[in-house]
């Protein structure tokens, strides 16, 4: 997938014992929404003459895929995959790390704030999904051959939800040289 990224970082030496590092990062990857990011291969198209009724008509530009079929009782199934799939990830983050050396201690404090805007078009079962459980004949394969599914589901339209999030991480740590042969690394981290 094509992508772009940008990173800016500033390091400031405040004194011989104090250091501060600040960075900003932007990253984006995306595929063409017109083409989608998943390519279908193999025998996924419904064969000519297949007359399985759908609840909703296929949308424009949608392939006429074989419906998904699932069977209870340990039988395998048929899954013609989710399609189309498209996502555009836009992630920005700001990080600040502060270091302080004091006697036998090396302290570090800092955090990262991240924000993501991610529209995702992941459509499942636009071709329909049948389940066969043997509820009609006590055998799921017999139910399939009789055309009697125990359940059916199908999407009726395409949606592109946005999965946006804010993320905050903070930390504090101390590398403490207690004795010449004993160093303790202590720290806490907060993640939200």
C-alpha positions as CSV (number, residue, x, y, z in Angstrom):
1,X,0.0,0.0,0.0
2,X,1.3,3.5,-0.7
3,X,2.1,5.4,2.4
4,X,3.6,8.7,3.7
5,X,5.4,9.5,6.9
6,X,6.9,12.5,8.5
7,X,9.1,12.8,11.6
8,X,10.4,15.9,13.3
9,X,12.6,15.6,16.4
10,X,14.2,18.2,18.6
11,X,16.8,17.3,21.3
12,X,17.7,20.0,23.8
13,X,20.7,19.7,26.2
14,X,19.5,21.9,29.1
15,X,22.6,21.2,31.2
16,X,25.2,18.5,31.7
17,X,22.6,16.5,33.7
18,X,19.4,17.4,31.9
19,X,18.2,16.4,28.4
20,X,14.8,16.8,26.7
21,X,13.7,15.1,23.5
22,X,10.5,16.0,21.7
23,X,9.2,14.4,18.5
24,X,6.2,14.6,16.2
25,X,5.3,11.8,13.9
26,X,2.7,11.6,11.2
27,X,2.1,8.3,9.3
28,X,-0.5,7.5,6.7
29,X,-1.1,4.4,4.5
30,X,-3.9,3.9,2.1
31,X,-5.0,2.1,-1.0
32,X,-7.4,3.4,-3.6
33,X,-10.9,3.2,-2.3
34,X,-12.1,2.5,-5.8
35,X,-10.0,-0.7,-6.1
36,X,-10.0,-1.8,-2.5
37,X,-7.0,-3.4,-0.8
38,X,-8.0,-7.0,-1.2
39,X,-7.9,-8.8,-4.5
40,X,-10.1,-11.8,-5.1
41,X,-8.6,-14.9,-6.6
42,X,-9.8,-18.3,-7.3
43,X,-13.3,-19.7,-7.9
44,X,-15.3,-17.1,-5.9
45,X,-17.9,-16.1,-8.5
46,X,-21.3,-17.8,-8.5
47,X,-21.6,-20.2,-11.5
48,X,-24.0,-19.5,-14.3
49,X,-27.5,-20.8,-13.4
50,X,-27.0,-20.6,-9.6
51,X,-30.4,-19.4,-8.4
52,X,-30.0,-18.7,-4.7
53,X,-32.2,-15.9,-3.7
54,X,-30.8,-13.0,-1.7
55,X,-32.7,-10.7,0.6
56,X,-31.0,-7.6,-0.9
57,X,-29.7,-7.0,-4.4
58,X,-26.0,-6.6,-4.9
59,X,-24.7,-3.1,-5.0
60,X,-23.1,-1.5,-8.0
61,X,-19.7,-2.9,-8.8
62,X,-20.1,-5.8,-6.4
63,X,-19.0,-9.2,-7.7
64,X,-21.7,-11.9,-7.8
65,X,-19.9,-14.2,-5.3
66,X,-20.9,-17.6,-4.0
67,X,-22.7,-17.3,-0.7
68,X,-20.9,-18.3,2.4
69,X,-22.0,-21.7,3.7
70,X,-21.4,-23.1,7.2
71,X,-22.3,-26.5,8.5
72,X,-22.5,-27.8,12.1
73,X,-21.2,-31.2,13.2
74,X,-17.6,-30.7,12.2
75,X,-18.1,-30.2,8.5
76,X,-16.1,-27.7,6.6
77,X,-17.6,-24.7,5.0
78,X,-17.4,-22.3,2.0
79,X,-16.2,-18.8,2.5
80,X,-15.7,-16.5,-0.4
81,X,-14.0,-13.9,1.7
82,X,-14.8,-10.4,2.8
83,X,-14.7,-7.9,-0.1
84,X,-14.1,-5.1,-0.6
85,X,-11.8,-4.1,2.1
86,X,-10.3,-0.7,2.3
87,X,-8.7,1.4,5.1
88,X,-6.9,4.7,5.3
89,X,-4.7,5.0,8.4
90,X,-3.8,8.5,9.6
91,X,-1.8,8.4,12.8
92,X,-0.3,11.3,14.6
93,X,1.8,11.1,17.7
94,X,3.7,13.5,20.0
95,X,6.4,12.2,22.3
96,X,8.4,13.9,25.0
97,X,11.2,12.2,27.0
98,X,13.1,14.0,29.8
99,X,16.3,12.6,31.2
100,X,18.0,13.7,34.5
101,X,21.2,12.3,36.0
102,X,21.5,13.0,39.7
103,X,24.1,11.2,41.8
104,X,23.6,7.5,41.6
105,X,20.3,7.9,39.8
106,X,19.4,8.3,36.1
107,X,15.8,9.4,35.9
108,X,13.6,9.3,32.8
109,X,10.1,10.7,32.5
110,X,8.0,11.1,29.5
111,X,5.0,10.1,27.4
112,X,3.4,9.7,24.1
113,X,0.0,11.0,22.9
114,X,-1.3,9.3,19.7
115,X,-4.4,10.1,17.7
116,X,-5.7,8.0,14.8
117,X,-8.4,8.7,12.2
118,X,-9.1,5.4,10.4
119,X,-12.0,5.0,8.0
120,X,-12.4,1.2,7.3
121,X,-14.6,-0.4,4.7
122,X,-14.7,-4.0,5.6
123,X,-17.8,-5.7,4.2
124,X,-18.6,-9.2,5.3
125,X,-21.5,-11.2,3.9
126,X,-22.7,-8.9,1.2
127,X,-23.1,-12.1,-0.9
128,X,-25.1,-13.7,2.0
129,X,-24.3,-16.4,4.5
130,X,-26.2,-19.6,5.1
131,X,-25.9,-21.9,8.1
132,X,-27.0,-25.5,8.0
133,X,-27.5,-27.3,11.3
134,X,-29.6,-30.3,10.6
135,X,-32.6,-28.8,12.3
136,X,-34.9,-30.1,9.4
137,X,-33.4,-33.6,8.8
138,X,-31.0,-34.2,11.7
139,X,-28.1,-33.9,9.2
140,X,-26.6,-30.5,8.1
141,X,-25.6,-31.8,4.7
142,X,-29.1,-33.2,4.0
143,X,-30.5,-29.8,5.0
144,X,-28.1,-28.2,2.5
145,X,-29.2,-30.6,-0.3
146,X,-32.9,-29.9,0.6
147,X,-32.1,-26.1,0.4
148,X,-33.3,-25.6,4.1
149,X,-30.9,-23.4,6.0
150,X,-31.3,-22.8,9.7
151,X,-30.2,-19.2,9.3
152,X,-29.3,-16.6,6.7
153,X,-27.7,-13.2,7.0
154,X,-26.7,-10.5,4.4
155,X,-25.6,-6.9,4.5
156,X,-28.1,-4.6,2.9
157,X,-25.7,-1.6,2.3
158,X,-22.1,-0.6,2.4
159,X,-20.8,1.4,5.3
160,X,-17.5,3.1,6.0
161,X,-17.2,3.5,9.8
162,X,-14.4,5.6,11.3
163,X,-12.3,3.9,14.0
164,X,-10.8,6.9,15.6
165,X,-8.9,6.7,18.9
166,X,-6.9,8.7,21.3
167,X,-4.1,7.0,23.2
168,X,-1.9,8.3,26.0
169,X,1.1,6.6,27.5
170,X,3.1,8.0,30.4
171,X,6.2,6.6,32.2
172,X,8.7,7.3,34.9
173,X,11.8,5.2,35.5
174,X,15.0,5.3,37.6
175,X,18.2,3.4,37.0
176,X,19.8,3.4,40.4
177,X,23.4,2.4,40.9
178,X,23.0,1.1,44.5
179,X,26.5,-0.5,44.7
180,X,29.2,-1.0,42.1
181,X,27.8,-4.5,41.4
182,X,24.1,-3.8,42.0
183,X,21.9,-1.6,39.8
184,X,18.2,-1.4,40.2
185,X,15.9,-0.5,37.3
186,X,12.6,0.8,38.7
187,X,9.7,2.2,36.8
188,X,6.0,2.7,36.3
189,X,3.9,3.0,33.1
190,X,0.5,4.3,32.5
191,X,-1.4,3.4,29.3
192,X,-4.8,4.7,28.3
